[in-house]
Amino acid sequence: MTWFRHGTVSGSYTGTSTTQLESGIYLSFVLIIEGGIESIKRLVQVTNLIII
């Protein structure tokens, strides 16, 4: 949830209101990062099973 706080803070600093498109891109970017972290965790679990 800190992602959203950072986004609103930076938006207020620049003084520009984020458009629908910008917020959409930002949300998808966050989702991709979170999805990447989840897939990395799964990969680690799978490799651990193979190694053991």
Residue, then its C-alpha position, 0 to 999 in steps of 0.5 A: m500500500t506504500w506504492f499508492r502513498h508515494g504516488t499521491v505524494s509525488g503527484s502533489y509535489t509536481g502540482t499536476s493532477t494525475t489523469q486517468l491514463e497515468s493512474g492506469i499505467y501506474l496501477s498496471f506497473v505496480l501490479i506487474i511488479e507485485g506479480g513479478i515478486e510472486s512469480i520469483k517466490r514460486l520459482v524459488q520454492v520450485t528450485n528448492l524442491i528440485i535441489i532438495 
